[in-house]
Amino acid sequence: MLREIGRDFCARGWVLGTSGNFSAVLSRQPLRLAITASGASKGDIRLSDLLTIGPDGRAVGKPAGKSTGRPSAEAHLHVTVVRTRHASAVLHTHSVWSTMLSELHGSRGGLAIGGFEMLKGLEGVATHQHSEWLPILENDQDIRGLARRVQATLEKFPAAHGFLLRGHGLYTWGDNLAQARRHVEIFEFLLETTGRMESHS
Ligand SMILES: [Zn+2]
């Protein structure tokens, strides 16, 4: 399914040029995630592009196939989301709209999205009158420091279904890969709609 998601997201321009990363929980005791290797082309994910990582974000065991890859530095963010949200899958994209809106709204620390029927695609949301607060964090190459800020943000906004890294992209998650995929599709729709409306106002 990761392969199909990668092909689909790449075709939509959300994970171009090896950007983005995907993970799914394999076990919780001990914590093990399957995650795309650093530099893997998301439009053509092969078995050898998938690694197993432990709670410290490092690869454990023998990689699948002939992989010589290493986990993305952002593996720490995946582990943080899995632990803080009890998510079973985490998907991260680098789309044009998430990048633009994270810059335009970054100084406010987040973006409120309300009034759209498509909000009902977010788990637990039953009405278009819902207001979704999408937190925006400053991007940082110090991933451990960023992971601590992600954890604090998720604890501060327990209803959030995702967050943006400024100038970087979207993180969202789900109870399974299908739900996480749906959340990416919903957020990308909402971000593009919001961005297009802002550019016309
Ligand atoms: Zn990224």
Residues whose N, C-alpha, C, O or C-beta is under 5 A from the ligand:
A	BS01	ZN	G20
